[in-house]
Amino acid sequence: MKTLIIVIHSDLKNSVINKRWLEELAKYPDRYVVHDLHQVYPDEKLDIINEQQLVEAYDKIVFQFPFYWFNCPPLFKKWLDEVLTHGWAYGKGSSYKLQGKKLAMGITAGIEAEDYHPAGRYKYTLEQLVAPFEITFEYVRADYRSFFAFYGAEHRAIPQRVEQSALDYLAFIDAL
């Protein structure tokens, strides 16, 4: 079965890593379906029913986004708030429509990996900073599978690293 990749990036045309990842994913339309939220909803008015039906159709879902201000893009937060509704995704009498689905994240971080460390510049690991997503996915009874990260996008997005990351990202997705 194909994997759904939900992309949340407000400026893909000027992206380096996310754009390259999407180019690699596009080579395999038999394995991946890309759903670009900013392209589908340029006004950011989500079609909740469409989004729910879309995620219901896949057993593996990856949220791909740049990590900035130590968090996700605002449209991803809006998606979580509006799509994961009571009775559909969680709550008493809920059908828990994401139950058992494998969910993961593909994250590009401008900061170097060593800066995401208790002794590093920002004091917290990326694992700690994305814990709210892990808890959210577990709350809706999904099978959280962690994340793939490209660190150093701001200063070390050299072609060799970007190319290797595209291959590694697909291997991560395929191993979910």
Disulfide bonds with the S-S distance in Angstrom:
none
